[in-house]
């Protein structure tokens, strides 16, 4: 056999190959002093995130080395690391179906003081700047107006269930009633005889419910200038319009050109207020623009002209030299409209990047969706199929041309389902949650992480996880379908989301009925005769508003930007020698970099306000605020049981590299476990030894 080597020494080539195999295949020692750095994080993960999303900035040129926290090991770590142990138990427990005692929190009930609004439904709410008497100028508030409550004796000594009051809150927890209301108290227009000296908590507009309240921009500067109240039952359906620039003074803006209505739906789409449908049942589409008046001398010393009070000289002049300009987009029963006349439906918008999977296509499309409602074609129409709640959904890009969306084909039968997977409903809640920096990006950082890190391996991830989620929840069913008649409201305790209006996923888990009903949705929990029960809710209002959260656990809410890492695992227990062996799985860590005008003060959340519950529940004045759990829950289980729900809008942090995805639901096809790698290493060692022995024989 040929040999080679130094003079006087010779080495067999096969023996050299064997030794080389032994060197390569010996399992590596993973002691405590070894530095483990995830190659995905050669750059700061937040820098990667921003670059992929189109943001152009750096962190002062500083890159972060991924590694272990020096507090628990010898590793160098530039950013503070918060462990799962540091957080409340709700982050650690994983909910499982029918486990009523465990689980993270998806909604939190806010405790409010004695100044809160009375129990009611059919009220209208909007997000608008706080009133002048608020201690923090320019801060945003949730405004609540009117609604239907229990019987009470009004200012005129008459008993009524309708309200003409105004409340506001900058947290959703503590509410203040406006008791210095002012404006156009006009005979025949509103509560003219409620303008009496001293404190005044009755608005100039008639008491009502089923109306709308919208925050609008009059001069296209990106800041809303006034809130506009329209329609409702007062007690008959109405079409009067009221404008307020501060929530205190309300000016009458005349009557809208559309038919009187209540329980209609409104939203702001492409800068215009859309008013669609309502009761009496109609399906017409109107737009309204809050417009600055011309030739209106608001700089004069006569304050009355600026406030827009009624006068013989100026007639009905809208408040603060603004007025609504209305235009009909689609007339009632237009043959091109696919949706039937309805009320109790909802409207939401979604800005969508047309193709996340195409790096070079950054075009956007703004969309509006009409969802559900109590609907029916006229009795003499051939399409008439009775009056009842619906589970249909329609989409438009221009407000005029509408398309009915269909659910995807059933995977097993390959047939087209007749309707959406969620039950038919009306008087429900709908909202879109998006990244506050960009409307076309989903709020969940787990979704953004999934796209940024793994889209190169799976080209379809972008359109699956990056479009903002649209949520629907609650509401109720009433009406008739053939011989099935429901005359008493049946309300829901569910929550669903979709990114395209066609593919809907169930967020909640529920089981049982009546007194045994259970749902994973905390907002459906209430107390009846000192017994905790789950009851469906309808007629509430739903707003997207900011909440505060101590993300970095420093026992205060930081006005500055927050930047740290979250370890989605428990701190390992030390061995008898006191040594802590850190896990190798870097998927346990994810960066929280709450940057770009985001602080612990402004975490986008859903606020469920008031409403009516079925059975023995009655009216409520509860306010529920969404928590991190709504970004982690599918079918009532957090992160598919393979991860934990991080703080804020972090979403799921997967605890096993075998699984990836926004909900840790996707198998990592490139994953090979450490145990399997060790097995392969020793297997190769054994093969090498056998070859060496065989060659030596």
ABEGO torsion letter per residue (X at the ends): XBBBEBBGBBBBAAAAAAAAAAAAABBBBBBAABBBBBAAAABBAAAAAAAAAGBBBBBGGBBBBBBBBAAABABBBABBBBBAAABBAAAABBBBBGBAABEBBABBBBBBBAABBBBBBGBBBBBBBBBAABABBGBBBBBBBEEBBBBBBBAAGBBBABBABBBBBAAGABBBBBAABBEBBBBGABBAAABBBEBBABBABBBBBGBBBBBBBAAGAGBBABBBBBEEBOABBBABBBBBAAGABBBBAEBBABBBBBGBBBBBBGGBBBBBEEOBBBABBBBBBBBBBBGBBAABABAAAAAGBBBAAAEBBBBGGBBBBBBBABBBGBAABABBBBBGBBBBBBBBBABAABAABABBBBBBBBBEEBBBBBAABAABAEBBBBABBBBBAAGABBBBBBBBBBAAAGBBBABBABBBBBGBBBBBBBBAABAABBABAAAAAAAAAAAAABAAAAAAAABBBBBBBEEBBBEBBEABBBABBBBBABBBBBAAGABBBBABBBBEBEAABBBABAAABBBBGGBBBBBBBBGBBBBBBBBBBBAAGAGBBBABBBBBBBBABBBBBBBAAGBBBBBABAAABBBBBBBGGBBAABBBBBBBBEEBBBEAAEBBABBBBBBAAAAABBGGBBGGGABBBBBEAAEBBBABAABBEAAGABBBAABBBAAAAAAAAAAAAAAAAAAAAAAAX
